[in-house]
Amino acid sequence: MSRPTRHPFHGAVYHVTARGNRRANMFVDAYDHSIWLRIFEETVDQFHLLVYGLCLMPNHFHLLVETPDANLSAAMHYLNGKYAKKFNWRHSLSGHLLQDRFHAVHVDKQEYLLELLRYIVLNPVRAELTHHADHWRWSSHRYHCRLAPCPAWLASDWVIDQFPGPTRAARIHAYRKFVDAGHVRHVRTSGQIDEALAFAGDADIPMLAIIQSSHPHRDMAIRAAWQCGAYTREQIARHFALSVRTVSRVINAEASAESVSRSQAPGHVSAAGRGR
């Protein structure tokens, strides 16, 4: 399978994910997490990344990063390559630790960054690894909430300053309320994004914001959202600020095109033809 072409640019923000090969765990114990975080700190320093959020899951991780130097691929190659060598050496293994390279989706910083941050830190909750984001040790959420000493590589001040309040404590409280609101099934936000976070049981169901940013055209994004099976036409319509009728027309247009394509395919016999 060919890899999608990447078009990096200065100041781009990405939601980055990488998964263990064959979905195997890439973190076995706390020491593995500590090794990864140490290498990640090196990566941030060497490649001048701005980090807004992260979450380490047993068999994959999520990052929300900005690349002032347009060097995401080089940074991820360094991080994943060095960690894979350390992991294999420590556990007496060989071969690929990660499935493929990594996956990155460009994010609109102004509109979707906070929504994605909430999505990322709630991954352990949706996967039923913990009851609350506060309790997941391997996430930026605890740092943003000052439940643990904040590392220098995390742009926590910028994140917290996006929330209202006269004091830092008040802004942290507003951030925590924002994350806690994500525990309900549907959240209507100031950005008019209907999340429908993955309470269906699959922690990898993408948010509508991610689906939209992954497709160059609106209609393609609408069809992708419908085909993933996680969203109703009403939810898709609210997100794209369209009527349900317009969303249905986009979805049905593809179905009609597929039907015509099948009818014109070589060897296709119509019902009338079969009756003769």
C-alpha positions as CSV (number, residue, x, y, z in Angstrom):
1,M,0.0,0.0,0.0
2,S,1.4,3.4,-0.9
3,R,1.9,6.0,1.7
4,P,0.0,9.3,1.5
5,T,2.1,12.3,0.4
6,R,2.9,14.6,3.2
7,H,3.1,18.4,2.7
8,P,4.7,19.8,5.8
9,F,4.8,23.5,6.4
10,H,6.1,25.8,9.2
11,G,3.8,26.1,12.2
12,A,1.5,23.2,11.2
13,V,-0.3,21.4,14.0
14,Y,-0.9,17.7,13.8
15,H,-2.8,15.0,15.6
16,V,-0.2,12.1,15.4
17,T,-0.8,8.5,16.2
18,A,1.3,5.4,16.1
19,R,0.3,1.8,16.9
20,G,2.1,-1.3,17.9
21,N,2.7,-3.9,15.2
22,R,-0.3,-6.2,14.9
23,R,-1.8,-4.1,17.7
24,A,0.6,-5.6,20.2
25,N,1.4,-3.6,23.3
26,M,4.3,-1.1,22.9
27,F,4.4,-0.3,26.6
28,V,4.7,-3.3,29.0
29,D,5.4,-1.6,32.3
30,A,6.0,1.8,33.9
31,Y,9.7,1.8,32.9
32,D,8.8,1.5,29.2
33,H,6.6,4.6,29.6
34,S,9.5,6.4,31.3
35,I,11.9,5.5,28.5
36,W,9.5,6.7,25.9
37,L,9.0,10.0,27.7
38,R,12.7,10.5,28.1
39,I,13.2,10.0,24.3
40,F,10.2,12.2,23.6
41,E,11.8,15.0,25.6
42,E,14.9,14.6,23.5
43,T,12.8,14.7,20.4
44,V,11.0,17.9,21.4
45,D,14.3,19.6,22.2
46,Q,16.1,18.5,19.1
47,F,13.3,19.2,16.6
48,H,11.8,22.3,18.4
49,L,8.3,20.8,18.7
50,L,5.5,22.5,20.6
51,V,3.5,19.9,22.5
52,Y,-0.1,20.6,23.5
53,G,-1.2,17.1,24.5
54,L,-0.3,13.4,24.6
55,C,-1.7,10.1,25.8
56,L,0.1,6.8,25.9
57,M,-2.2,3.8,25.6
58,P,-1.0,0.2,26.0
59,N,-0.7,-0.4,22.2
60,H,-0.6,3.1,20.7
61,F,-0.1,6.7,21.5
62,H,-1.6,10.1,20.6
63,L,0.3,13.4,20.2
64,L,-1.0,16.9,19.5
65,V,2.1,18.8,18.3
66,E,3.1,21.9,16.4
67,T,6.1,21.9,14.1
68,P,7.6,25.4,13.7
69,D,10.4,23.9,11.5
70,A,8.1,21.8,9.3
71,N,10.0,18.6,10.4
72,L,7.3,16.2,11.7
73,S,8.6,13.2,9.7
74,A,12.2,13.6,10.9
75,A,11.0,14.0,14.5
76,M,8.8,10.9,14.4
77,H,11.5,8.9,12.7
78,Y,13.8,9.8,15.6
79,L,11.3,9.1,18.3
80,N,9.9,5.8,17.0
81,G,13.2,4.5,15.8
82,K,15.0,5.1,19.0
83,Y,12.2,3.8,21.2
84,A,11.8,0.7,19.2
85,K,15.5,-0.1,19.6
86,K,15.3,0.5,23.4
87,F,12.1,-1.6,23.7
88,N,13.5,-4.5,21.7
89,W,16.8,-4.5,23.6
90,R,15.1,-4.4,27.0
91,H,12.6,-7.2,26.2
92,S,15.0,-9.3,24.1
93,L,12.9,-8.9,21.0
94,S,13.6,-8.2,17.3
95,G,11.6,-7.0,14.3
96,H,9.1,-4.1,13.9
97,L,7.7,-2.7,17.1
98,L,5.3,-0.2,15.3
99,Q,2.7,-0.9,12.6
100,D,3.7,1.2,9.6
101,R,5.3,4.6,10.2
102,F,2.8,6.9,11.9
103,H,-0.4,8.6,11.0
104,A,-0.7,12.4,11.1
105,V,-3.8,14.6,10.5
106,H,-3.3,18.4,10.0
107,V,-5.4,20.3,12.6
108,D,-6.8,23.8,12.4
109,K,-5.3,25.3,15.6
110,Q,-7.9,27.9,16.2
111,E,-11.0,25.8,15.7
112,Y,-10.2,22.2,16.6
113,L,-7.1,22.0,18.8
114,L,-9.0,22.0,22.1
115,E,-11.6,19.5,20.9
116,L,-8.8,17.2,19.8
117,L,-7.0,17.6,23.1
118,R,-10.2,16.6,25.0
119,Y,-10.6,13.6,22.6
120,I,-7.0,12.5,23.2
121,V,-7.0,12.7,27.0
122,L,-10.3,10.8,27.2
123,N,-9.0,7.8,25.3
124,P,-8.3,5.8,28.5
125,V,-11.8,6.5,29.7
126,R,-13.4,5.3,26.5
127,A,-11.2,2.2,26.5
128,E,-12.4,1.5,30.0
129,L,-8.8,1.6,31.4
130,T,-9.8,4.1,34.0
131,H,-12.9,5.8,35.2
132,H,-11.6,9.4,34.9
133,A,-8.9,11.2,33.0
134,D,-7.5,12.4,36.3
135,H,-6.4,8.9,37.1
136,W,-4.5,8.1,33.9
137,R,-0.8,8.6,34.7
138,W,0.5,8.6,31.1
139,S,-1.4,11.6,29.8
140,S,-0.9,15.4,29.5
141,H,-4.2,15.9,31.3
142,R,-2.6,15.5,34.8
143,Y,0.0,18.0,33.9
144,H,-2.5,20.6,32.6
145,C,-4.5,20.1,35.9
146,R,-1.3,20.4,38.0
147,L,-2.0,17.0,39.4
148,A,1.7,16.2,38.6
149,P,4.7,18.5,38.0
150,C,4.4,19.9,34.5
151,P,7.4,19.0,32.2
152,A,9.2,21.8,30.4
153,W,8.3,20.3,27.0
154,L,4.5,20.7,27.4
155,A,2.9,24.0,26.3
156,S,0.5,23.8,29.3
157,D,0.4,27.6,29.8
158,W,-0.9,28.2,26.3
159,V,-3.6,25.5,26.7
160,I,-4.8,26.7,30.1
161,D,-4.8,30.3,28.9
162,Q,-7.4,29.4,26.3
163,F,-10.0,29.0,29.1
164,P,-11.8,31.8,30.9
165,G,-11.0,32.9,34.5
166,P,-9.3,35.7,36.4
167,T,-6.6,33.4,37.9
168,R,-4.7,30.3,36.8
169,A,-6.6,28.2,39.3
170,A,-9.9,29.4,37.7
171,R,-8.7,28.7,34.2
172,I,-7.5,25.2,35.2
173,H,-11.0,24.6,36.7
174,A,-12.6,25.7,33.4
175,Y,-10.3,23.3,31.5
176,R,-11.3,20.4,33.8
177,K,-15.0,21.2,33.3
178,F,-14.4,21.2,29.6
179,V,-12.8,17.7,29.7
180,D,-15.4,16.4,32.1
181,A,-18.1,17.5,29.7
182,G,-16.7,15.1,27.2
183,H,-17.8,12.1,29.3
184,V,-21.3,12.6,28.1
185,R,-22.2,11.1,24.8
186,H,-22.9,14.3,22.8
187,V,-21.4,17.7,23.4
188,R,-22.3,20.8,21.5
189,T,-19.4,23.3,21.8
190,S,-18.7,26.9,20.8
191,G,-17.2,25.5,17.7
192,Q,-20.5,23.7,16.8
193,I,-18.8,20.3,16.8
194,D,-21.0,17.4,17.8
195,E,-18.4,15.0,19.1
196,A,-20.2,11.7,19.7
197,L,-17.0,10.5,21.2
198,A,-16.4,6.8,20.9
199,F,-18.7,5.4,23.6
200,A,-19.8,2.8,21.0
201,G,-16.9,0.7,22.3
202,D,-14.1,1.5,19.8
203,A,-11.6,4.0,21.1
204,D,-10.4,4.7,17.6
205,I,-13.6,6.1,16.1
206,P,-12.5,9.5,14.7
207,M,-14.1,12.7,15.7
208,L,-16.0,14.6,13.0
209,A,-13.4,17.3,13.2
210,I,-10.7,14.7,12.3
211,I,-12.8,13.3,9.5
212,Q,-13.4,16.8,8.1
213,S,-9.7,17.7,8.2
214,S,-8.7,14.4,6.6
215,H,-10.7,15.1,3.4
216,P,-10.1,17.9,0.8
217,H,-13.8,18.2,-0.1
218,R,-16.9,18.6,2.1
219,D,-18.9,15.9,0.4
220,M,-16.1,13.4,0.7
221,A,-15.9,14.1,4.5
222,I,-19.7,13.8,4.8
223,R,-19.7,10.4,3.2
224,A,-16.7,9.2,5.2
225,A,-18.5,10.3,8.4
226,W,-21.6,8.3,7.4
227,Q,-19.6,5.3,6.3
228,C,-17.7,5.0,9.6
229,G,-21.1,4.1,11.2
230,A,-20.6,6.2,14.4
231,Y,-22.7,9.2,13.5
232,T,-26.4,9.9,12.5
233,R,-27.3,12.2,9.6
234,E,-28.5,14.7,12.2
235,Q,-25.1,14.8,13.9
236,I,-23.3,15.2,10.6
237,A,-25.7,17.9,9.5
238,R,-25.1,19.9,12.8
239,H,-21.3,19.6,12.4
240,F,-21.2,20.8,8.8
241,A,-24.0,23.4,9.4
242,L,-26.2,21.9,6.8
243,S,-29.7,20.6,6.7
244,V,-30.4,16.9,7.1
245,R,-31.9,16.9,3.6
246,T,-28.6,18.2,2.1
247,V,-26.6,15.5,4.0
248,S,-28.9,12.8,2.8
249,R,-28.6,14.1,-0.8
250,V,-24.8,13.8,-0.5
251,I,-24.9,10.3,1.0
252,N,-27.6,9.1,-1.5
253,A,-25.7,10.6,-4.5
254,E,-22.8,8.2,-3.8
255,A,-25.1,5.2,-3.4
256,S,-26.8,6.1,-6.7
257,A,-23.5,6.4,-8.4
258,E,-22.4,3.0,-7.1
259,S,-25.6,1.4,-8.3
260,V,-25.1,2.8,-11.8
261,S,-21.5,1.7,-11.8
262,R,-22.6,-1.9,-10.9
263,S,-25.3,-1.9,-13.6
264,Q,-22.8,-0.9,-16.2
265,A,-20.2,-3.4,-15.2
266,P,-19.3,-6.2,-17.7
267,G,-21.3,-9.4,-17.0
268,H,-24.1,-7.6,-15.1
269,V,-27.5,-8.9,-16.0
270,S,-30.6,-6.9,-15.2
271,A,-33.7,-8.3,-13.6
272,A,-35.5,-8.0,-16.9
273,G,-32.8,-9.8,-18.7
274,R,-32.8,-12.6,-16.2
275,G,-36.6,-13.1,-16.7
276,R,-36.3,-13.7,-20.4
